[in-house]
Amino acid sequence: MLFRRAWVAVACLVALGPTSGAADVPAGRGLREPVASVRDAHTLAARIDAVLAARWAEAKIRPAAVADDGEFLRRVSLDLIGKIPTAAEARDFLDDPSQVKRQALVERLLDSPAYTTRATELWRQLLLPEADTEDQARVVAGSFEAWLRRKVVEEAGYDRIVREILTTKLNDRNTEAMASRLDPSPAAYYVAKEGKPENLAAGAARVFLGVRLECAQCHNHPFASWKRDDFWGFAAFFAGVPSQNPEVAAAVRAPREAAALRELTIPGTKKVVKAAHLDGSKPDWRPRAETREVLADWIIAPENPYFAKALVNRVWARFFGVGLIEPVDDLDLESDPEFGELVKELAVQFRLHDYNLKYLIRVLTATRAYNLSSVAAPGESTAPLFAYMPVRGLSPGQLFDSLSQATGADAAEARARFLDLFANREERATEAQTTILQALTMMNGSHIADATNPATGAVLGAVTKAPFLDTPGRIETLYLATLTRRPKPEERSLLVRYVDRSESPEDRAKALADVFWAILNGPEFHLNH
């Protein structure tokens, strides 16, 4: 069976590529009167398009063709809600003649509960990555996720989210309350980092400021201007945070801190350093202002040289696989002055729109670059500068949720095990690789085996038994359910012959199961392109 299915995978699946033309710019049925942020988003998207077009012309690069509707639908669904659309959703979108359906699609996804779930998961992964690998952080992540979800629902600005994390009161909060989501709070951020000033400083600088400061923890940074005193001066803002005991995960506490403490002794030395901002400005020690409150004021201040720029570059990387400036957590705008200026312009508009993440998403998804195919223009073996959409590997969550969507499997309890197995947290999305264990799980695992069995698979069973579908219709439905497109003529012809060569309904159902298995194990399903 495995060899037969492998043969089908090789014989039946073709390389990635657009299948048809597409209307140039976005959106669709039922598009309500655009609010100011939607109009502003398209204005800024046009500015981005102009900058990229100038770079392409200068480098004599031909951009890829516009992605077809199926490619765009699959891409934006994976990016905004973390999973592919259903077959019915794909069919409706592909058949919709509206010239503005892409914009309408973005708005529908942004308004959906699935977006809230996906955004919450992404924020948790960014802000509390320890919960993916460390038991102590995993135990207390429940209240943090519940708090994040509330912020997403409220459409809280990014500045407000960061400020609440940095200024949260560290009262007694037991592990059970945190884990059970009974007490939504960002306090777990401190527990996950063991309350250590050096951990908190390194994490805050990297995520909130795009500064990789930890290299200066033990000595002066050899390739940057950061000094050891810079690191510990920044860490001193967290000097009053009480240390957590990682040996007692069952009784973790985040007790009250010494909120006014503004200095610490560098470990291993007798040198005392006072809290200091990374840009050299003096902290505004107002009467009764707590130390972390002063830090939060500086980080989210409009004049902060790092905050908004770091976030817009990170979000760009989320939608394009790489940032305008790389690496995203060690931002150097001088490495590419022109893209550096674009980052600054995005940051200004992001700030003027109240640090609203949905506004930034509207901007990026409306750009020409986001709407391009993942197939480079003919003759362009490599097309840098976002002249085509980089192919990205699916995250473990995207892969599992897309599998569940495509197969109709209800296996929520298996998600955690799947995420652990497929986790590869050190890779860029554009460089993701599949391990042997992951490949074997996809080919032989019980989850896939049940889903590709006509007797147990929800979607496959419905497709094989539907009396109103002929063989071409069944194959088309499987393609729509998995690849968000209709089969190409050569694919349809080959697969119809493969299925219809069997005379009995049972054998034809098994042949359809082979086709379904081959698609689910093929590269086109495993990639965001």
C-alpha positions as CSV (number, residue, x, y, z in Angstrom):
1,M,0.0,0.0,0.0
2,L,2.8,2.5,0.9
3,F,4.7,1.8,-2.3
4,R,1.5,2.2,-4.4
5,R,0.6,5.4,-2.7
6,A,4.2,6.7,-3.1
7,W,3.9,6.0,-6.8
8,V,0.7,7.9,-7.0
9,A,2.4,10.8,-5.2
10,V,5.2,11.0,-7.7
11,A,2.9,10.3,-10.8
12,C,0.0,12.5,-9.9
13,L,1.3,15.6,-8.2
14,V,2.9,18.4,-10.2
15,A,5.2,21.2,-9.2
16,L,4.0,24.3,-7.6
17,G,2.7,27.0,-9.9
18,P,-0.2,29.3,-10.7
19,T,-3.1,27.6,-12.6
20,S,-4.9,30.6,-13.9
21,G,-4.9,34.4,-14.1
22,A,-6.3,36.6,-11.3
23,A,-7.9,39.9,-10.9
24,D,-5.2,42.4,-10.0
25,V,-6.3,43.9,-6.8
26,P,-8.2,42.5,-3.8
27,A,-11.6,42.1,-2.2
28,G,-15.2,40.8,-2.7
29,R,-19.0,40.4,-2.1
30,G,-20.5,42.2,0.8
31,L,-17.5,44.6,1.3
32,R,-18.8,47.3,3.6
33,E,-17.9,51.0,3.3
34,P,-14.2,51.1,3.9
35,V,-13.2,52.6,7.2
36,A,-10.3,55.1,7.4
37,S,-7.8,52.4,8.3
38,V,-8.7,50.4,5.2
39,R,-8.3,53.4,2.9
40,D,-5.1,54.4,4.7
41,A,-3.8,50.9,4.4
42,H,-4.1,50.9,0.6
43,T,-2.4,54.3,0.4
44,L,0.6,53.0,2.3
45,A,0.5,49.7,0.3
46,A,0.9,51.8,-2.8
47,R,3.9,53.5,-1.3
48,I,5.5,50.2,-0.6
49,D,4.8,49.0,-4.1
50,A,6.5,52.1,-5.5
51,V,9.6,51.5,-3.4
52,L,9.8,47.8,-4.4
53,A,9.2,48.6,-8.1
54,A,12.1,51.1,-8.1
55,R,14.4,48.5,-6.5
56,W,13.3,45.9,-9.1
57,A,13.9,48.3,-11.9
58,E,17.3,49.3,-10.6
59,A,18.4,45.6,-10.2
60,K,16.8,44.7,-13.6
61,I,14.5,42.1,-11.9
62,R,11.2,41.1,-13.4
63,P,8.6,40.4,-10.7
64,A,6.5,37.3,-10.8
65,A,3.0,37.2,-12.2
66,V,0.1,38.0,-9.9
67,A,-0.9,34.9,-7.9
68,D,-4.1,33.2,-9.0
69,D,-7.1,33.3,-6.7
70,G,-6.5,29.9,-5.3
71,E,-2.9,30.6,-4.4
72,F,-3.9,33.9,-2.7
73,L,-6.8,32.3,-0.8
74,R,-4.7,29.6,0.6
75,R,-1.8,32.0,1.4
76,V,-3.9,34.6,3.3
77,S,-5.9,31.9,5.1
78,L,-2.8,30.3,6.4
79,D,-1.3,33.6,7.4
80,L,-4.4,35.0,9.1
81,I,-6.2,32.0,10.6
82,G,-3.5,29.4,10.5
83,K,-5.2,26.9,8.3
84,I,-6.4,26.3,4.8
85,P,-10.0,27.0,3.8
86,T,-12.7,24.3,3.3
87,A,-13.5,23.0,-0.1
88,A,-16.8,25.0,-0.1
89,E,-15.0,28.2,0.8
90,A,-12.4,27.6,-1.9
91,R,-15.1,26.9,-4.6
92,D,-17.1,30.0,-3.6
93,F,-14.0,32.3,-3.7
94,L,-12.8,30.9,-7.0
95,D,-16.2,31.3,-8.6
96,D,-16.8,34.8,-7.2
97,P,-16.4,37.3,-10.2
98,S,-16.0,40.3,-7.9
99,Q,-12.9,42.5,-8.7
100,V,-12.6,43.4,-5.0
101,K,-13.0,39.9,-3.4
102,R,-9.4,39.7,-2.0
103,Q,-9.9,42.8,0.2
104,A,-13.3,41.5,1.3
105,L,-11.7,38.2,2.2
106,V,-9.0,39.8,4.3
107,E,-11.7,41.7,6.2
108,R,-13.8,38.5,6.8
109,L,-10.8,36.7,8.1
110,L,-9.8,39.5,10.4
111,D,-13.3,39.5,11.8
112,S,-13.4,35.7,12.4
113,P,-13.0,33.8,15.7
114,A,-10.2,31.8,13.9
115,Y,-8.2,35.0,13.5
116,T,-8.5,35.6,17.3
117,T,-7.2,32.1,18.0
118,R,-4.4,32.3,15.6
119,A,-3.3,35.8,16.7
120,T,-3.3,34.7,20.3
121,E,-1.1,31.7,19.5
122,L,1.4,33.8,17.6
123,W,1.6,36.4,20.3
124,R,2.1,33.6,22.9
125,Q,4.9,32.0,20.8
126,L,6.6,35.4,20.5
127,L,6.3,36.6,24.0
128,L,6.4,33.4,25.9
129,P,8.5,31.0,23.8
130,E,9.6,29.1,26.9
131,A,6.1,27.5,27.1
132,D,7.1,25.4,24.0
133,T,10.1,23.8,25.7
134,E,10.0,24.3,29.5
135,D,7.6,22.6,31.9
136,Q,7.6,25.6,34.4
137,A,6.5,28.0,31.6
138,R,4.0,25.5,30.2
139,V,2.3,25.1,33.5
140,V,1.7,28.9,33.9
141,A,1.0,29.7,30.3
142,G,-2.8,29.3,30.6
143,S,-3.5,32.7,32.2
144,F,-1.1,34.4,29.8
145,E,-2.9,33.0,26.8
146,A,-6.3,34.0,28.3
147,W,-5.0,37.5,28.8
148,L,-3.6,37.7,25.3
149,R,-6.9,36.5,23.8
150,R,-8.7,39.3,25.6
151,K,-6.2,41.8,24.2
152,V,-6.8,40.5,20.7
153,V,-10.5,40.6,21.0
154,E,-10.3,44.2,22.3
155,E,-8.0,45.1,19.4
156,A,-5.6,46.5,22.0
157,G,-2.8,48.5,20.4
158,Y,0.7,46.9,20.5
159,D,1.9,49.7,22.8
160,R,-0.8,48.9,25.3
161,I,0.0,45.2,25.2
162,V,3.7,45.8,25.9
163,R,3.0,48.4,28.6
164,E,0.7,46.0,30.5
165,I,3.3,43.2,30.3
166,L,6.0,45.5,31.6
167,T,4.0,47.1,34.4
168,T,1.8,44.2,35.6
169,K,1.6,43.9,39.4
170,L,3.3,40.8,40.6
171,N,0.9,39.8,43.4
172,D,0.7,36.3,44.7
173,R,-0.7,34.2,41.9
174,N,-0.6,30.4,42.3
175,T,0.2,28.0,39.5
176,E,-3.3,26.5,39.4
177,A,-4.9,29.9,38.7
178,M,-2.4,30.6,35.9
179,A,-2.7,27.2,34.3
180,S,-6.5,27.1,34.4
181,R,-6.9,30.5,32.8
182,L,-9.0,31.6,35.8
183,D,-6.8,34.6,36.3
184,P,-5.9,36.2,32.9
185,S,-2.7,38.0,33.5
186,P,0.7,38.7,31.9
187,A,2.4,37.7,35.2
188,A,3.5,34.4,33.7
189,Y,6.0,36.4,31.5
190,Y,8.1,36.8,34.6
191,V,7.6,33.3,35.9
192,A,8.7,31.9,32.6
193,K,11.9,33.9,32.7
194,E,12.5,32.9,36.4
195,G,12.3,36.5,37.5
196,K,15.9,36.9,36.5
197,P,16.8,40.5,35.4
198,E,19.2,39.2,32.8
199,N,16.6,36.9,31.2
200,L,14.0,39.7,31.3
201,A,16.4,42.2,29.9
202,A,17.5,40.0,27.0
203,G,13.9,39.0,26.1
204,A,12.5,42.5,26.3
205,A,15.4,44.0,24.2
206,R,15.1,41.3,21.5
207,V,11.3,41.2,21.1
208,F,10.3,44.8,22.0
209,L,13.3,46.6,20.5
210,G,14.9,44.4,17.9
211,V,18.1,44.5,19.8
212,R,20.2,41.3,20.5
213,L,21.6,42.6,23.8
214,E,22.5,39.3,25.5
215,C,25.8,39.1,23.6
216,A,27.0,41.9,25.9
217,Q,25.9,40.1,29.1
218,C,29.4,38.8,29.9
219,H,31.6,41.1,27.9
220,N,31.5,44.0,25.5
221,H,29.8,43.1,22.2
222,P,32.6,42.5,19.6
223,F,30.6,43.6,16.6
224,A,28.2,46.3,17.9
225,S,28.3,49.3,20.2
226,W,26.7,47.5,23.1
227,K,28.8,47.2,26.2
228,R,28.5,45.1,29.3
229,D,27.3,48.1,31.3
230,D,24.5,48.7,28.7
231,F,23.2,45.2,29.3
232,W,23.2,45.4,33.0
233,G,22.0,48.9,33.1
234,F,18.9,47.8,31.1
235,A,18.6,44.7,33.3
236,A,18.5,46.9,36.4
237,F,15.0,48.0,35.4
238,F,14.0,44.4,36.5
239,A,16.2,44.4,39.6
240,G,13.1,44.4,41.9
241,V,11.4,41.4,40.3
242,P,11.5,38.5,42.7
243,S,13.4,35.4,41.6
244,Q,11.4,32.2,40.9
245,N,12.4,28.8,42.0
246,P,12.4,26.5,38.9
247,E,12.8,23.5,41.2
248,V,9.4,23.9,42.6
249,A,7.1,24.2,39.6
250,A,4.1,22.9,41.5
251,A,4.2,25.9,43.9
252,V,5.4,28.7,41.6
253,R,4.6,32.2,42.9
254,A,5.0,35.7,41.5
255,P,5.1,37.5,44.9
256,R,5.3,41.3,45.4
257,E,8.4,42.9,44.1
258,A,10.7,45.7,45.3
259,A,9.1,48.0,42.8
260,A,11.3,51.1,43.5
261,L,14.6,49.2,43.1
262,R,16.7,50.9,40.4
263,E,20.1,49.3,40.5
264,L,21.9,45.9,40.8
265,T,25.3,44.4,41.2
266,I,26.8,42.8,38.1
267,P,27.1,39.1,39.0
268,G,30.6,38.0,39.8
269,T,31.7,41.6,40.5
270,K,31.3,44.3,43.0
271,K,30.2,46.8,40.4
272,V,26.8,48.4,40.9
273,V,25.0,49.7,37.9
274,K,21.9,52.0,37.8
275,A,19.0,51.5,35.4
276,A,19.7,53.2,32.1
277,H,17.9,53.4,28.8
278,L,19.7,51.9,25.7
279,D,19.6,55.2,23.7
280,G,21.5,57.0,26.4
281,S,18.6,59.1,27.6
282,K,18.1,59.5,31.3
283,P,15.2,57.7,33.0
284,D,12.4,60.0,34.1
285,W,12.3,59.1,37.7
286,R,8.9,60.7,38.6
287,P,7.7,60.7,42.2
288,R,6.0,57.4,43.1
289,A,6.7,56.0,39.6
290,E,7.7,52.4,39.8
291,T,10.9,51.3,38.0
292,R,9.3,49.1,35.4
293,E,6.7,51.8,34.7
294,V,9.5,54.2,33.8
295,L,10.9,51.6,31.5
296,A,7.5,51.0,29.8
297,D,7.1,54.8,29.3
298,W,10.4,54.9,27.4
299,I,9.9,51.8,25.4
300,I,6.5,52.8,24.0
301,A,7.3,56.5,23.6
302,P,6.8,57.9,20.1
303,E,10.4,59.0,20.0
304,N,11.8,55.6,21.0
305,P,14.2,54.7,18.2
306,Y,13.5,51.0,18.2
307,F,10.0,50.0,19.3
308,A,7.7,50.5,16.4
309,K,10.4,49.7,13.8
310,A,11.2,46.3,15.4
311,L,7.5,45.3,15.3
312,V,6.7,46.3,11.8
313,N,9.9,44.5,10.5
314,R,8.9,41.4,12.5
315,V,5.4,41.4,11.1
316,W,6.7,41.9,7.6
317,A,8.9,38.7,8.2
318,R,5.7,36.9,9.3
319,F,4.0,37.6,6.0
320,F,7.0,37.3,3.7
321,G,9.3,34.8,5.3
322,V,12.1,37.3,5.9
323,G,12.1,40.8,7.2
324,L,12.9,44.0,5.2
325,I,15.9,44.0,7.5
326,E,17.5,40.8,8.7
327,P,17.9,39.5,11.3
328,V,14.6,40.7,12.8
329,D,15.9,40.5,16.4
330,D,19.1,42.5,15.7
331,L,17.7,45.4,13.7
332,D,20.3,47.4,11.8
333,L,18.6,49.9,9.4
334,E,21.9,51.0,8.0
335,S,22.5,47.5,6.5
336,D,20.0,48.5,3.7
337,P,19.4,52.2,3.9
338,E,16.5,52.2,1.4
339,F,14.6,49.4,3.1
340,G,15.6,51.0,6.4
341,E,13.7,54.1,5.3
342,L,10.7,52.0,4.4
343,V,10.8,50.4,7.9
344,K,10.8,53.9,9.4
345,E,7.8,54.9,7.2
346,L,5.9,51.8,8.2
347,A,6.7,52.5,11.8
348,V,5.4,56.1,11.7
349,Q,2.1,55.0,10.1
350,F,1.8,52.1,12.5
351,R,2.2,54.6,15.4
352,L,-0.3,57.1,13.9
353,H,-2.8,54.3,13.6
354,D,-2.6,53.6,17.3
355,Y,-0.3,50.6,16.9
356,N,-3.2,48.6,15.5
357,L,-2.1,45.2,14.2
358,K,-5.0,44.8,11.9
359,Y,-4.1,48.0,10.1
360,L,-0.6,46.7,9.5
361,I,-2.0,43.4,8.2
362,R,-4.3,45.3,5.8
363,V,-1.3,47.2,4.5
364,L,0.9,44.2,3.9
365,T,-1.8,42.0,2.3
366,A,-2.8,44.8,-0.1
367,T,0.7,45.2,-1.5
368,R,1.6,43.9,-4.9
369,A,4.5,41.9,-3.4
370,Y,2.0,39.9,-1.2
371,N,-0.2,39.3,-4.2
372,L,2.6,37.9,-6.4
373,S,3.0,34.3,-7.3
374,S,5.6,32.1,-5.6
375,V,6.9,31.2,-9.1
376,A,9.6,33.6,-10.3
377,A,9.2,35.2,-13.7
378,P,10.6,33.2,-16.7
379,G,14.4,33.6,-16.9
380,E,14.7,34.8,-13.3
381,S,16.3,31.8,-11.5
382,T,16.4,33.8,-8.3
383,A,14.4,36.9,-7.7
384,P,15.4,38.7,-4.5
385,L,13.8,41.9,-3.1
386,F,10.4,40.4,-2.7
387,A,9.9,40.1,-6.5
388,Y,8.0,36.8,-5.9
389,M,6.5,35.3,-2.8
390,P,9.0,33.2,-0.9
391,V,7.8,29.6,-0.3
392,R,7.5,29.0,3.4
393,G,7.2,25.8,5.4
394,L,4.0,25.4,7.5
395,S,4.4,25.8,11.2
396,P,3.4,22.7,13.2
397,G,0.2,24.4,14.2
398,Q,-0.6,25.4,10.6
399,L,0.1,21.8,9.4
400,F,-2.0,20.1,12.0
401,D,-5.0,22.5,11.7
402,S,-4.8,22.3,7.9
403,L,-4.8,18.5,8.1
404,S,-7.8,18.6,10.4
405,Q,-9.6,21.0,8.1
406,A,-8.8,19.0,4.9
407,T,-9.7,15.6,6.4
408,G,-12.5,16.6,8.8
409,A,-10.7,14.8,11.6
410,D,-11.6,15.8,15.2
411,A,-8.4,15.1,17.0
412,A,-7.8,18.1,19.3
413,E,-6.2,15.8,21.9
414,A,-3.5,14.9,19.4
415,R,-2.5,18.4,18.7
416,A,-0.1,18.9,21.5
417,R,1.8,15.7,20.6
418,F,1.8,16.7,16.9
419,L,3.2,20.1,17.8
420,D,6.0,18.6,19.9
421,L,6.9,16.1,17.1
422,F,7.0,18.7,14.3
423,A,8.5,21.6,16.3
424,N,11.6,23.1,14.7
425,R,12.0,26.4,16.4
426,E,15.4,27.3,15.1
427,E,14.5,27.5,11.5
428,R,13.3,30.3,9.3
429,A,10.0,29.5,7.6
430,T,11.8,29.8,4.3
431,E,14.3,27.2,5.3
432,A,12.1,24.6,7.0
433,Q,12.9,20.9,6.5
434,T,11.1,17.7,7.3
435,T,12.8,15.2,9.5
436,I,12.6,11.4,8.9
437,L,10.3,10.9,11.9
438,Q,8.0,13.7,10.7
439,A,7.8,12.2,7.2
440,L,7.1,8.7,8.6
441,T,4.3,10.1,10.8
442,M,2.7,11.7,7.8
443,M,3.0,8.6,5.7
444,N,2.1,5.9,8.3
445,G,0.7,7.7,11.3
446,S,-2.7,6.7,12.6
447,H,-4.0,10.2,12.2
448,I,-3.3,10.1,8.4
449,A,-4.2,6.5,8.1
450,D,-7.7,7.0,9.5
451,A,-8.3,10.2,7.5
452,T,-7.3,8.4,4.2
453,N,-9.5,5.4,4.9
454,P,-12.9,5.7,3.1
455,A,-14.5,3.9,6.1
456,T,-13.2,6.3,8.8
457,G,-12.2,9.5,7.1
458,A,-14.9,12.2,7.3
459,V,-14.1,14.2,4.2
460,L,-12.9,11.2,2.1
461,G,-15.9,9.1,3.2
462,A,-18.3,11.9,2.2
463,V,-16.6,12.4,-1.2
464,T,-16.6,8.7,-2.1
465,K,-20.3,8.3,-1.1
466,A,-21.7,11.4,-2.6
467,P,-24.3,10.3,-5.3
468,F,-24.2,13.6,-7.1
469,L,-20.4,13.5,-7.8
470,D,-18.8,11.6,-10.7
471,T,-15.1,10.7,-10.6
472,P,-13.9,14.1,-11.9
473,G,-16.1,15.8,-9.4
474,R,-14.7,13.7,-6.5
475,I,-11.1,14.5,-7.5
476,E,-11.9,18.2,-7.8
477,T,-13.4,18.2,-4.3
478,L,-10.3,16.6,-2.9
479,Y,-8.1,19.2,-4.6
480,L,-10.2,22.0,-3.3
481,A,-10.2,20.6,0.2
482,T,-6.4,20.3,0.3
483,L,-4.7,22.5,-2.2
484,T,-7.4,25.2,-2.5
485,R,-7.4,24.9,-6.3
486,R,-9.0,22.7,-9.0
487,P,-6.8,20.1,-10.6
488,K,-5.0,21.0,-13.8
489,P,-6.3,19.3,-17.0
490,E,-3.3,16.9,-17.0
491,E,-3.8,16.0,-13.4
492,R,-7.5,15.4,-13.8
493,S,-7.0,13.2,-16.8
494,L,-4.3,11.1,-15.1
495,L,-6.2,10.7,-11.8
496,V,-9.6,9.9,-13.5
497,R,-7.9,7.1,-15.4
498,Y,-6.3,5.8,-12.2
499,V,-9.5,5.7,-10.3
500,D,-11.8,4.5,-13.0
501,R,-9.6,1.6,-14.0
502,S,-11.2,-0.2,-11.0
503,E,-14.5,-1.8,-11.6
504,S,-15.9,-2.1,-8.1
505,P,-17.0,0.8,-6.0
506,E,-14.8,-0.5,-3.2
507,D,-11.7,-0.5,-5.4
508,R,-12.5,3.0,-6.7
509,A,-12.9,4.2,-3.2
510,K,-9.4,2.8,-2.4
511,A,-8.0,4.5,-5.4
512,L,-9.5,7.8,-4.3
513,A,-7.9,7.2,-0.9
514,D,-4.6,6.8,-2.6
515,V,-5.0,10.1,-4.4
516,F,-6.0,11.8,-1.1
517,W,-3.0,10.3,0.7
518,A,-0.6,11.4,-2.1
519,I,-1.9,15.0,-2.0
520,L,-1.6,15.2,1.8
521,N,1.9,14.0,1.7
522,G,3.0,16.1,-1.3
523,P,5.1,19.3,-1.0
524,E,2.3,21.6,-2.2
525,F,0.2,20.7,0.8
526,H,3.1,21.2,3.3
527,L,4.1,24.7,2.0
528,N,2.7,28.2,2.1
529,H,3.3,29.6,-1.3
